[in-house]
Amino acid sequence: MAILRKASATSPEPAACAFPHKHLLGIEGLSSQEIQLLLDLADSYVEQNRAENKKTDLLRGRTLINLFFENSTRTRTSFELAGKRLGSDTINMAVSTSSIKKGETLIDTAMTLNAMHPDILCVRHPHSGAVQLLAEKVNCSVVNGGDGTHEHPTQALLDAQTIRRRKGKINGLTVAISGDVLHSRVARSNMHLLSTMGARVRLVAPPTLLPKDVERYGVEIYHNLEDGIKNCDIVMMLRLQTERMQGMYVPSVREYFRFFGLTQEKLNAANPNALVMHPGPMNRGVEIDSELANDIDRSLIREQVEMGVAVRMAVFDALTLNNLSDAK
């Protein structure tokens, strides 16, 4: 069991809570209490990141490796910052110039990394299930930074943290997730988390951009944006992931924006104090109007980026302490 603690720059104090997992591979399977633990711990790191002295020695002497098989700016930088602010030795592996590009298998890569004795391995991979496979082959804690169309757990956690800090709660809210749900690991993690935490979840997308097994998530389905966001508290937009598309899923980008692009006029269908989110990167003028994305009164997009560092610090804290506890 990992003892969760609020870390200060000098001497972290233990808290009477425990996170019982060695890895964070997905949100599915986590209880509301476990999610709450991570969000509560992240709150303390939000304040630390806003302080003049942002660093602590909580993970001093521990090694964090970022292994990203897909390009990333926000997520990898956020993981790196989170590790460094906790005092870890942080390494970014350049997959494009590594042995992986020379034909090394994922399992061989796992064995190689394991021999280096890292404490945390953050992995992003284009294939669903690849991070789970790697986690089975290493001794350290593994954090899923996004695997194929499966899950992106830390993104869902930071989204929840953003919502909770602005709305004061998650339970009882109505959240619409709109866009390319079919290819979105962010949508899947958010569906699991928001439903577990008591929110009412709606999906808004054309039929071609919804997964075939969407009914298993227990969410409401809409094919019209204004109907889908009616009386919603949060509207979460998703980008068209054209890099994962083979064939035609929408008639054209222009047609897509006409029917599913969020504008101020369409947002009027939601609650008057409804807030807008987007995991990034944004396709301005495709899934969201640029003016609305920049509206500091309605848009939470910048706050999502800030919460990302705090949430990942909380995850590293919990998982590394769990790993150390198990080793004793």
Buried (B, 14 or more C-beta within 10 A) or exposed (E): EBBBBBBBBEEBEEBEBBBEBBBBBBBBEBEBEBBBBBBBBBBBBBEBBEEEEBEBBBBEEBBBBBBBBBEBEBBBBBBBBBBBBBBBBBBBBEBEEBEBEEEEEBEEBBEEBBEEEBBBBBBBBEEBEBBBBBBEBBEBBBBBBBBBBBBBBBBBBBBBBBBBBBBEEBEEBBBBBBBBBBBBBBBBBBBBBBBBBEBBBBBBBBEEBBBEEBEEBEBEBBBEBBEBBBEBBBBBBBBBBEEBBEEEBBEEBEEBBEBBBBBEEBBEBBBEEBBBBBBBEBBBEBBBBEEBBEBEEBBBBEBBBBBBBBBBBBBBBBBBBBBBEEEE
